[in-house]
Amino acid sequence: MSLSPTTVLLGESPLSIADVVAVAHHDATVALSEDALARVAHTRATIDALANDTRPHYGVSTGFGALARVQIPLEKRQQLQRSLIRSHAAGTGPEVERDVVRALMLLRLNTLASGRTGVRPVVVETYAAVLNAGITPVVREYGSLGCSGDLSPLAHCALTLAGEGEVRVAGDRLVPAHEALAAAGIEPVVLAEKEGLALINGTDGMLGMLCLALHDLAALQCVADIAAAASVEALRGSDRVYAADLQAMRPHPGQLASAANIRRILDGSGLIQRPDAGGFARVQDAYSLRCSPQVHGAMRDTAAHARQVAEIELRSTIDNPVVTPDGRVESNGNFHGAPVGYVLDFLAIAVADLASISERRTDRFLDVARNHGLPPFLAADPGLDSGLMIAQYSAAGIVSELKRLAAPASVDSIPSSAMQEDHVSMGWHAGRKLRRAIDGLARVLAIELLTSTRALDFRIGAQEGEPASATAAVHRLFRTRIAAPDTDDLLYPEIAAAHDLVVSGAVRREAEAALGESLE
């Protein structure tokens, strides 16, 4: 729940994807409701009572995983919690991005504030203080199997609460956690019964990456429609296939939205092939043009399903064991990451295919047998110049990589913990590869727009017709950063500039401003 543009309130209503983005990307602060802290205190009383019970209770007075049958004496319970987070902070490899760590911390904090995990209020308050101070625990790429949740990444975050491990602070400085806590005036927490397990037993890393991916894809799916429309126009294609009545014959929601966007973008174009007394110059466009709404729309519908999963997860409480509202402490399997892992993989497949159809449109511009009157490779002086020949190589290389990244992680499972955890989700790894895939998609779309805007220069120069208002606006935007076709110059800065215009949101803003309305 958003309390203000810069503060997210926990404990009153479910978080939204926008809340996750606000904290992860924009450093929004978090606040804990009084009711949430009261629930946390009430539930903690249940754990305190069990701590003095002579019977073993998992996570309170026993070991963990395959060692759950070992009962721990009262005087060693604090050491049990320290040992848990130290041993589970076993990550290795490169550091995980700051926004991912902040997302997973927010989501873990939200579960702690639910009052179903049994931690003390001081743990919740300290976790919030660390997040608000901009202290980012160092989390490593490898270590999570996605069941029991993201144990290792969350354990690195739990170390920070105890003043252990390494963190990043303002200026991206790497410092010991105890120094960062002291500088922020935060007292390290000495963990009590159940608290170590509550801090690490959740699917927060994979869910955080899903939320961030859905946010990024919501922007890129509109850019994909803009890029497709710009390519159809600059290749002198037809817009008749996007007609509402034709699209309604197969009424997938995403397809309808994508086709509507392309129709609006192409409205008023003087370059589009339309019927006249002599008929069409071409009967049909290639699939990469004609079937854009079907492919783009399938990605949109996949993202819509993934969003439904994310929204359910955002109102879930993931821990094992949990304290039920009637005071029972129950083991469960809600920490298994399959629901999240599956949709992360679904999205990677859709992203790879969306990039694939974009690259095919780019390639058509460069081949004189298919580009309908444009120079080879869009070179200003073919032969002397190579034009955008190698830009297509870059797009093709990325698409090839995205196909490899589309291989699902969630179909794999390697048993762990002496076969106690004998089926795992690998959802964390599904999230990691999806992030790389989305970055690749943005670059492929940028290369397509770089190509179509260059082609438009040749069409305008030959006085073949005037572009539509939206594509003309995108063309003008590109010319503020990238020169019109001329003798070959350094190409990589142009690709970088095009990528920046895509990921900054500038392409979508310019198109929508020209249309006077938002794209779907």
N, C-alpha and C positions, 0 to 999 in steps of 0.2 A: 504493500500500500504506500503510495507516495504522499508524504506529509506536506512537502513543498517541492519546488523544482530541484532543490539540492539536498533534501533529506528524505530517507525512506524509513517509514515506521514499521517495526516488526511486532507481531503478536496480535494484531487486530483483524487482519484479513489476509488472504493469500497474496504472495508476491506475484508480480507480473513480469513478463520478459523485459518490458521497459524499465522496471525497477532494477533488474539484474544489469542491464546495459548502463543505467545511470551510475551505479556503484562501480562497475568494472571499467567503463571507459571514461567516465566524467568525474570520478572521485566524489560522488554524492555521499554524504554522511548517513549513518544509520542511527535510529533512536529506538529504544525499547519501551513499549507501553507498560503502564503500571499493572494492568491486568496480566500481562505476560510474566512479569517478574513475580507476581503473586502466585500464578500457576506453577512457576518453577520452584518457588519456596515450598508450596504445598506438596508437590511430588517428591521433593528431596526428603521430606519427612518419612516417606515410605521407604526410601533407600536406607536412611539412617536406622530405621527399625530392623531392616533385614541384615544390616551390617553386624548387629549384635546377636543374630540368630545362630544357633549351633548347626543348623542345617545349611548345606552349600547352596548358593544362589549364583548362577552364571553371571560373570561380569562384576559381581560384588565381592564374592569371597572364593572365587575359583580362578584357575588359569584360563587360557583362551584357546579357541580352535580345538586342535587335537589334544590339548592339555587341559580341557575343561573339567576333567575328572579329578584334577589335583586341587584339594582344598587348601587355601592360604590362611595361616594364622593371623589374628587381628593385628599383631604388632608389625606385620610385613605388608599390610595392605597398601600403604603409601608407596612403598618400594615396588609393589606390583604394578601400580599405575605408571610410575616412572619407567620401569622396565618395558612396559607395553609400548609406550610411545617412542622410547629410544630404539628398541629393536625393530619396530615397524617403520621407522624413518630410514628406509633402506633404498631410497631412490638413487639412480645413477643417470649419467648422460647430461645433455644440455639443460640449461634452466628453462622452465616453462614460462611463457609470457605473463607479464604482470596482470593483464586483464583477466586471464584465465584464473590466476590465483585469487584475485579479488572476487571473482564470481563464485568460485567454490567456497571461499570463506563466508561470503554473504549467505549462501544457501545452507552451509553448516550452522551458522549462527541462527538462521531462521528456524531450523529444526530444534536447536537447543532452546530457543525461546518458546517452543510449543508447549513446554511443560510435560512432555512425554518421555524425556530421556533420563531424568533423575539427577541432573547436575545441580550444583548450588547456584544461587543468583550471582555470586562473585565470578563464577566462570563465564557466564553469559555477558556480564558487564565488562569483564576484561577483554573478551573476544571482540566486543563492539569497540572498545577503546583502541585496540590494536588496529582494527580496520580503519577507524576514523583518524588515527594518527598517520595514516599512509605508510605503515610498516608492512612490507610484503615479504613473507617467508620465502626462502629459496626452495622451490620444489623442482624435482628433476623429472626428465622425460619418461624414464622407465621405472616401474615399480608396482603399478596397479594392474590387477587382473580383472577389475570391474566386479569383484565379488570376494569377500564381503564389502561391497562398495569399493571406494577408492582409498584403501587403507593407507598405503604409503604416502601419497600426496597429502592426505589429511593429517597423517602423523607428523610430517614436516611442519605443518601449520600449528599443530598442538605443541610441538617443541618450543615454538616462539612464546606461547603463553607461559611456559615454565622458565623462560629466560635462557633457553638452549638453542643451538643451531645458528644458522646465518640468515640474515635478512637484507633486503634492499630498502633504503630510505631515500629521502629527498636528494635529487641529483644523481639517482641510480647508484649511490654508494653502497658497497657491500660491507656490512659491519656485523659483529656478534650480536645476537638477539638481546642479551642482557644489557648491552650498551644502548641499543635503540630504545628498549623499554625505560631505562633510567632517564634518557634524554627526554622522553615523552611523559615522564612522571607516572609511569605505569608499574605497579607492583607485580612481580611474577607470581603465578598461582602455584600453590602446592596442591597437587591433585588428590582428591579423596576417592572413596569407593565408587566404582562405576564410571567415573568421569573420564578416564583415559579412553575407555571403550566408546563412550558417547561422542567423544571428539573425533573419532576416526571411522566410525562404522556407517558410512553413507555414500550415496551415488552422486555427490555434489560436484565432483570434477567433470564427469561426463555430462551431467545436466547443465552445468555452467557453459560448457562448450556448445551444447545444443542450443541454448538460449542465444548465445552470441552468434552462432551460425545462422539461426533463423532471422536475426536482425540484419545481418549482412546480406543474406539472400533476398530479403524483402526489397532491398535497394537494387540488387543486381538483376532481379527478374524484370524490373522496369527498364533498366539499361539494355538488357537483351532485346526487349521489344523495340526500343529506339534503334539499336544497332541493326536489327533485322529490317525495319522499315527503311532505314537509310540505305541499306544494301539493295533492297528491292528497287528503290528509286534510282540509285546511281547505276544499276544494271538495266535500267529501262524495263523493269518487270511490270506485271499486272497486279492491280489491287482487287480485282473482282472475286478472287478466291476467298477473301476475308469478309465477304458480305455476311450480314447478320443472319439472313435466312439460311445460308449454307452452313454456317457454324452451328446454328440451332438444331440441325439434323443430327448432331453428335454433341449433346449439350453438357460436356464436362465443364465444370465451373472455371477451371484454369484456362482451358482453351478459349472459352467465351471471353474471358477477361483479356487474354493476350491478343486475340483477334480484334477486339474493340480498341485496344491501344494502338495497334498497327493501323487500323482504319483512320483513327483520329490523327495520327502523326502524318499519314500520307494525304490527308484531305487537302485539296487545292493544288496538288503537285502538277506541274506542267511537264514532268518527265515520265510519268507513269503511262504505260501502254493502255489505251482505252479504245473501244470499238468505234469505227468510223465507216464511211461508205466502202472503204477498201478492206474492211475486216482487220483482224489482229495481225501484227507483224510476227508474233509467235503465238502458237495455240496454247502452250503450257510452259510455265517456268519450271526449273529444276526443283526437286524435292526440298532442297535446303532453303529455298525461298517460299515455295508454295505450302510446305508443311510446317512452317515456323510456329504457328499457333498450337498445333498438335503437340510438338515437342516442348515448346516453352510452357504450354499449359499443363503437360504431365508433370513437369518440375514443380509448377505452382501447386498442383494437387498433392504431390508428395510432401511439399513443405507444409501444406495445410494439415495433413495427417500428423506430421511431426509436431506441429504446433499444438494439436490436441493432446498428444502425449506429454509434451512439455508442461502444458497447463495443468494436467492431472498431477504430474510430479511436483509442480510448484505448490500444490495444496496437500501434499503428502507428508508424512512424518516417517523418516527412514532411520531406524536404529535397531539394534539387537543386543540385549532384550529391550523392550519398551515397557513403560509404566502406563497401564490403561486407565481411563477415567475412573473406573471403580476400584483402582488400587492394586490390581494384579500386575505382577512382573512376568512378562511372557516372552519366550524366544519366538522368533518368526523368521521368514525368509524374504522380507521386503527389501533387503539390501541387494538382492540380485539385480544386476544391471541390464537384463535382457530387453525390457521395454524401451529403454533409452538407446542401448547399443544397436538394436534393429533399425530404428529410424535414423540414427547417425549413418548407418551403412546405406539405407535407402537414399538418403540425401546425396551421399558420395556418388552413387550410380547416376542419379538425375543430374548432378553437377557435371559429371564427365560427358554425358550425352548433350547437355546444353552447350558446353564448350566445343564439342565435336561438330555440331551443326553450324556454330559460329565460324569455326575454322574453314569449313567447306564453303561458306559464303565468301570469306576472304579469298580463298584460292581462285574462285571464279573470276574475280577482278583481274587476275594476273595473267590469264591465259587468253590470247587473242582469239582462239577458237570459241570462247564462251563469254567474253566480256562485252560483245556487241559494240565494237567500234572504238574501244579504248586502246592506248598504246601498250605494248608488251610490258608486263610487270609495273605498269603505271610509271614508267621511266620518262623523264623529260626528254632525254635523247637516247632512245634504245640502242644498245650496243656499246655506246660510250658509257652509259649509265645502267645500273642494275635495278634502280627503283626500289620497290618493296619486295623484291625476290626473297631476301633472307628474313624479312619480317615474318613471312609465311612459314619459314623453317622454324622460327621460334614458337609460333603458335602450334605448329604440328608437334614439336617436341614436348610442349606443355600438355597437349591433348593425349599424347602417348603416355605420359606420366600419370595423367588423371585416370586413364583406363586401368593402370596398375593399382592406383589408390582406390579404385572402385571395387576391387576384390574385398568381400566383406570380412571384417575382423570377427564379427559376432558368431560366425559358424565354427570358430576355433574354440577349443577348451583344453587347457592343460591342468590336470589335477594338482592340488597343492595341500599343504598342511596334513601330511600323512594320510591322504585320501579322505579327510573329513570334508574338505572343500573340493569335492570331486567333479564339480561342473561350474565353470566360471564364464562370465559374459564377454570379456575382452572389450567392454564398452569404452573404457578410457582410450584404448588404441583406435577405436572407431572414431572417436572425437578428435584425436590428434591428426589422423590422416584427412579427415574432413576439413580441418582448418587449412591444411596445405592445398587441398583441392579447391577451396573457395578462393584462395589467393591466385591460383592458376587460372580459374574462370575469369576473374577480373582482368587479368593480363590478356587473355585471349579476346575478350570483348573489346578491350582497348585497342588491340591490333586491328580488329575488324573496323572499328570507327576511324582509326587512323587511315585505313585503306579506303573506306567509302567516302570520307571527306576529301581525300586526294582525288578520287575518281570524279567527285562532283566538280572539282576545279576544271577538269577537262570538259565535262558536259557543259558547264556554264561558258567556258571559253569558246566552245564550238557553237554556242547559241542554240542548243538543242531544246531549251526550255527552262523555266524557272522552278526551283525546288519548292517544296511545301514549307510553310512558315516554321515548323518545328525543326525539320532537318536543316533549313537555312540557319536557324539559330545555333544549332550544334556546330555547323560548319564555321560560323563566325567565331564561336568559342574556341575551336581548335586553332583557328588562325591567330588568336591572341598569344598562343604558345608555340605553334608549329608553323613554319613557313610554307607557302604554296610550292608546288612542284618546281624544281629547278635542278641544276646540276647536282649530282649526288653529294651529300654532306654526311656528317656523322648521324647515324640512324638511331643509335641507342638512346640519345637524349630525347628524341621525338617519341619513342616508345614509352620512355619513363614519364614524359609529360602527358601523353594520352592516358596512361595508367592513373596518374594523379587526378586527371579530370574525371575519370570514372569513379574512383574510390572516394573522392572528396564529395561526391554528390553533385558536382557542377553540371555534368551532362544532363542529369534528370531535371535539375532546377531550370536550366536554360530551355529545355524542351517544353516543360510545363508552363513556364512564363510565356512562351510564344503561343501556346495553345490557350492560355487563360484558364486552365483547369488542371486538376491533378490526374495523373495516370493511375490506373488500378494496380 
